[in-house]
């Protein structure tokens, strides 16, 4: 799992039939200090995330392990919305 922030949406009027109905969001990677990285991933949204939210996402074959993405051609999936992030007892983010 990776930490990221939803920074945008993707709208595709034509796509593979097996991914129709999936909301596609642009996720920028974050460090544990909430510093944005250069990583940008288009993710299928399995949990109802929105722009501006801090999320957990997965890439590669792990992205096809959720009930929403099983057997679908996706390489990224948002699988959790972060409510709080604490590192070594230091709360760094609260929704």
N, C-alpha and C positions, 0 to 999 in steps of 0.2 A: 504494500500500500504506500501511496505517496500523498503528500500534503499539497494542496493547491487552492487557488481562488478562481471562481468563475468570473471571467472577464467579458464574455460575449456569447452570442448565439449564432447558430448556422441554420440557414433556411435553404433547403434543396427541393425544388419542385419535382425533380426526377431523381429517383434513387432505386437501389436494389429492393425488390418487393419485400424481402425478409427484414428490412430495417424500416419499413413504413410504419409510422406511428411512434417511432422513437424520437424523443426530443434530443437534439444535438447541441452541446454547449462547448464553448472554448474555455479551457482551463490553463492557467499559468501556474507553474510550479512555485512552491514556497519552501524556504528553509524553516527550521524549527524556531528561528527568530522572526518569522513572518516576512522575511526579505524575499522579494520576487526573484526567481531565477530566469534563465533564458528559455526554459522548457515551455513549449506551447503544444497542447494536445486537444484534439476534438474528441469529446467523450459522449457516449450515450448516457443519458440520465436515468438511473434506476430508482431514484429516491425523491424526485420532485425538487431539485435544487434550483436556485435562481441566481441571476447576476449579482455579484458582490459577496456571495457566500463563500466561506472557507469550507473545503470539502476534502474527503479522502477519495482518491481515485486509483485505479489499477490500469496497467497497460499489458499488451501482449496476450498470451493465452489465458492469463488470470482474468482478463476483461470479459471473457466468455463464460465465466463461472457463476454469474448471477441468474436468478430466475428470469429476469427481463432479457438478458443477452445470450442465453444458451443457444448454441447452434446458429448464431447470427454473426455476420462478418464485421465485427467491431474490434478495434485495437485499443480502445480506451473506454472506461466506464466509471461514472461517479457512483460510489456505493455507500457513502455516508455524508451527512452534513455535520460539521463540527460544532458542538455547543460550547466546548471549553478546551483550551490547550494549555497544559502545564508542563514545564520542563524543570526537573530537580526542585519541585515545590514552588517554582515561580510561575504564576498564572500569566501567560503571555497573550491570551485571547479569551474573551467571553462574548458569546453572541448577544 
